[in-house]
């Protein structure tokens, strides 16, 4: 079985995760204190929050838009479009 190397919610590579991961499936931004940080099912809302967070952490807006677009391909959201 292939081991995940990206977050199943936001697709961030685990090698780029600056925090301490609590889950095999999710990054430290998406999963904290034993639960998903965004528990909703609206991928558009999750994308909006993710974009705002990326820009707030200093990411270029165009790059953040690209990564935000990619979120729709994450396993967590594939069936919830």
Backbone bond lengths (Angstrom), bond angles and torsions (degrees), N, CA, C in turn:
res aa  C-N    CA-C-N  psi(-1)  N-CA   C-N-CA  omega(-1)  CA-C   N-CA-C  phi
1 X - - - 1.459 - - 1.529 109.09 -
2 X 1.317 115.66 133.08 1.458 122.00 -179.06 1.531 110.80 -74.91
3 X 1.323 116.01 133.62 1.453 121.03 178.98 1.532 109.62 -84.98
4 X 1.334 115.57 137.94 1.463 120.65 178.30 1.520 110.34 -65.78
5 X 1.317 115.60 140.46 1.460 119.83 173.61 1.524 111.01 -121.93
6 X 1.358 115.61 6.19 1.464 121.75 178.09 1.522 109.50 -136.84
7 X 1.309 115.11 153.10 1.460 121.61 176.93 1.529 109.84 -64.73
8 X 1.331 117.51 133.74 1.457 121.56 -179.59 1.525 112.74 -77.59
9 X 1.325 117.60 -2.97 1.457 121.03 179.41 1.528 111.80 -105.81
10 X 1.342 117.31 -44.98 1.470 120.51 -175.69 1.534 113.75 -117.94
11 X 1.316 117.50 -6.69 1.470 125.05 -179.97 1.529 114.70 69.20
12 X 1.321 118.09 13.93 1.454 119.17 176.45 1.530 108.75 -67.08
13 X 1.332 117.06 131.47 1.475 119.18 176.21 1.529 109.76 -62.20
14 X 1.321 116.13 134.62 1.459 119.75 179.84 1.530 111.51 -60.87
15 X 1.306 116.90 -26.18 1.465 119.65 178.25 1.532 112.08 -66.73
16 X 1.329 117.63 -18.67 1.468 122.51 178.97 1.529 112.90 -98.98
17 X 1.311 117.12 -2.89 1.463 121.71 -177.53 1.526 109.79 -72.69
18 X 1.342 117.39 117.26 1.459 119.83 -177.54 1.530 113.93 -81.50
19 X 1.322 116.83 -12.26 1.463 120.10 -175.57 1.522 112.69 -98.77
20 X 1.313 114.49 -169.39 1.459 122.02 177.40 1.523 107.70 -101.84
21 X 1.316 115.60 118.25 1.465 120.54 -177.41 1.520 110.88 -78.65
22 X 1.327 114.97 138.28 1.459 122.31 176.60 1.526 111.32 -104.00
23 X 1.316 117.03 -5.95 1.457 121.58 -173.54 1.526 110.41 -134.45
24 X 1.316 115.69 148.50 1.467 121.32 175.07 1.526 110.70 -73.44
25 X 1.346 116.81 -23.90 1.459 121.71 -172.83 1.521 115.08 -99.42
26 X 1.338 116.59 -24.48 1.459 119.61 -171.34 1.526 112.58 -126.12
27 X 1.339 115.89 152.89 1.467 121.60 178.55 1.533 110.26 -77.30
28 X 1.317 115.19 173.04 1.470 119.87 -178.41 1.528 112.54 -70.51
29 X 1.329 117.99 -18.43 1.467 120.33 176.86 1.535 110.90 -79.19
30 X 1.329 116.59 -34.84 1.461 120.90 -175.03 1.527 113.75 -88.62
31 X 1.328 117.75 -22.89 1.464 121.04 -174.84 1.520 110.23 -134.21
32 X 1.331 116.23 115.71 1.471 122.14 179.65 1.522 109.65 -140.49
33 X 1.307 115.85 149.55 1.469 122.03 176.24 1.530 112.58 52.98
34 X 1.341 115.51 36.47 1.458 120.48 175.02 1.517 116.23 79.45
35 X 1.336 117.58 11.77 1.471 119.12 179.50 1.525 110.51 -151.89
36 X 1.319 115.20 162.89 1.460 121.05 176.49 1.526 108.88 -67.71
37 X 1.303 116.90 138.84 1.473 121.11 179.62 1.523 111.15 -70.43
38 X 1.324 116.72 -36.17 1.467 120.79 174.27 1.520 106.37 -111.00
39 X 1.314 116.13 106.17 1.461 120.95 -175.70 1.521 112.93 -92.48
40 X 1.326 116.34 -2.96 1.457 119.88 -179.96 1.515 112.49 -70.61
41 X 1.322 115.36 178.76 1.465 121.00 -179.41 1.534 112.17 -119.19
42 X 1.310 117.66 6.89 1.462 122.06 -177.97 1.530 109.93 -91.69
43 X 1.332 115.81 103.28 1.464 120.16 -176.96 1.528 111.21 -62.27
44 X 1.319 117.92 -33.98 1.472 120.81 179.51 1.534 110.99 -63.62
45 X 1.317 116.36 -42.09 1.467 120.44 178.06 1.527 110.14 -66.06
46 X 1.327 117.05 -41.46 1.460 120.68 178.01 1.530 110.39 -62.87
47 X 1.320 117.04 -40.96 1.460 121.01 177.98 1.529 110.49 -62.04
48 X 1.321 116.85 -43.01 1.466 120.86 179.61 1.525 110.67 -60.57
49 X 1.314 116.52 -47.28 1.468 120.78 179.82 1.530 111.31 -64.23
50 X 1.327 115.70 -40.55 1.467 119.98 -179.90 1.523 110.82 -64.67
51 X 1.332 116.85 -44.27 1.455 121.39 179.07 1.535 110.43 -59.08
52 X 1.320 116.18 -48.26 1.465 120.66 -179.57 1.529 111.15 -60.30
53 X 1.316 116.68 -39.64 1.460 120.87 179.14 1.529 111.83 -67.37
54 X 1.327 116.21 -42.47 1.467 120.03 179.30 1.531 110.98 -61.15
55 X 1.322 116.55 -46.02 1.465 121.20 -179.93 1.535 109.97 -65.49
56 X 1.327 116.75 -40.62 1.460 120.81 179.15 1.531 111.89 -63.30
57 X 1.327 116.47 -28.78 1.468 121.42 178.05 1.533 112.09 -88.46
58 X 1.336 117.20 9.61 1.454 121.02 172.83 1.512 117.00 96.32
59 X 1.322 117.86 7.05 1.462 119.70 179.49 1.529 109.96 -75.77
60 X 1.314 116.30 142.86 1.459 123.54 174.41 1.530 109.23 -56.94
61 X 1.327 118.02 138.98 1.468 122.01 -176.32 1.524 113.21 -61.23
62 X 1.309 117.52 -38.30 1.471 120.23 179.84 1.524 110.43 -67.49
63 X 1.315 116.77 -43.08 1.460 121.06 177.49 1.526 110.19 -63.40
64 X 1.320 116.60 -42.53 1.464 121.16 178.47 1.529 110.87 -62.02
65 X 1.327 118.25 -39.58 1.474 121.68 177.15 1.522 110.59 -61.44
66 X 1.337 116.38 -42.71 1.464 120.78 179.84 1.528 110.73 -62.33
67 X 1.327 116.99 -49.29 1.463 120.31 -179.49 1.525 111.23 -65.14
68 X 1.322 116.63 -34.26 1.459 120.91 177.22 1.528 110.46 -64.24
69 X 1.323 117.30 -41.50 1.464 121.66 176.49 1.525 110.68 -59.27
70 X 1.324 117.24 -42.12 1.466 121.36 -177.21 1.527 113.09 -63.31
71 X 1.328 117.63 -23.41 1.463 121.24 -178.52 1.522 111.80 -54.45
72 X 1.314 118.27 -33.66 1.477 120.47 -178.26 1.526 112.15 -62.71
73 X 1.325 117.83 -16.24 1.466 121.52 179.89 1.531 112.39 -94.18
74 X 1.322 117.91 -2.44 1.465 121.78 179.85 1.526 110.24 -69.65
75 X 1.324 117.52 144.67 1.473 120.68 -178.98 1.527 114.50 -52.83
76 X 1.320 117.40 -36.83 1.467 120.20 -178.74 1.527 112.26 -61.44
77 X 1.317 117.98 -31.33 1.468 121.56 -172.42 1.520 114.23 -104.74
78 X 1.292 119.35 -9.35 1.458 121.43 -175.59 1.519 113.34 -56.15
79 X 1.296 117.34 -39.36 1.472 119.72 -177.86 1.528 112.91 -92.58
80 X 1.326 117.24 -2.07 1.459 120.41 -175.06 1.516 113.66 -110.77
81 X 1.305 117.83 17.20 1.469 120.98 -178.85 1.505 111.02 -68.16
